Amino acid sequence: MNKELLIKKIILDQFHLDADFSFTDGIRTNDIPGWDSIGWVLIIERIETEFNTSLEFSIFDNVETVDVFVKNVLEFICKK
């Protein structure tokens, strides 16, 4: 499974979203049930565990949409 799909699968699993959930532009993280402050901690922890890395919190500055979240995480992981 490629890294982008794995990140999306982690999001689907973490927030109990249907497999047909659409990762379209503009879906805000706070529109997803459970993606609150604790949800942020949990999703970051799961991604760090899955990719055996420590994410820099600066990559989440001004992240408001799911597509930007995925893009930023993917860019960080690919740099490692």
C-alpha positions in Angstrom: 0.0 0.0 0.0 1.4 3.4 -0.9 2.0 5.9 1.8 -0.8 8.3 0.9 -3.4 5.4 0.9 -2.0 4.2 4.3 -2.4 7.7 5.8 -6.0 7.9 4.5 -6.7 4.3 5.8 -5.4 5.4 9.3 -7.8 8.4 9.2 -10.7 6.2 8.2 -9.9 3.7 10.9 -9.2 6.3 13.6 -12.4 8.2 13.1 -14.6 5.2 12.2 -15.4 6.6 8.7 -17.0 4.5 6.0 -14.7 3.0 3.4 -16.4 5.1 0.7 -15.6 8.4 2.6 -14.5 10.9 0.0 -11.2 12.8 0.6 -12.2 15.7 -1.5 -10.7 19.2 -1.3 -12.1 21.3 1.4 -13.3 18.8 3.9 -12.3 20.4 7.2 -10.8 18.3 10.0 -13.3 19.7 12.5 -16.2 18.4 10.2 -15.1 14.9 11.0 -16.7 13.5 14.2 -14.0 12.9 16.8 -11.3 15.0 15.1 -11.0 17.4 18.0 -8.0 18.2 20.2 -7.8 14.6 21.5 -8.4 13.3 17.9 -5.4 15.3 16.8 -3.2 13.6 19.4 -4.5 10.2 18.5 -4.2 10.5 14.8 -0.6 11.9 15.0 0.3 9.1 17.4 -1.0 6.4 15.0 0.8 7.9 12.1 4.0 8.1 14.0 3.7 4.5 15.1 2.8 3.2 11.6 5.7 5.1 9.9 8.1 4.8 12.9 8.8 8.5 12.9 8.3 11.6 15.0 6.3 14.2 13.2 7.3 17.9 13.6 4.3 19.8 14.9 5.1 22.7 12.7 3.7 20.7 9.7 0.3 21.1 11.3 0.4 24.9 11.5 -2.7 26.3 9.8 -4.0 22.9 8.7 -7.7 23.1 8.5 -8.6 20.6 5.8 -8.0 16.8 5.6 -6.4 17.1 2.2 -3.8 19.5 3.5 -3.2 17.3 6.5 -2.6 14.3 4.3 -0.3 16.4 2.0 1.8 17.7 4.8 2.2 14.4 6.5 3.1 12.7 3.2 5.7 15.4 2.4 7.3 15.1 5.8 7.4 11.3 5.7 8.9 11.3 2.2 11.7 13.6 3.3 12.8 11.1 5.9 
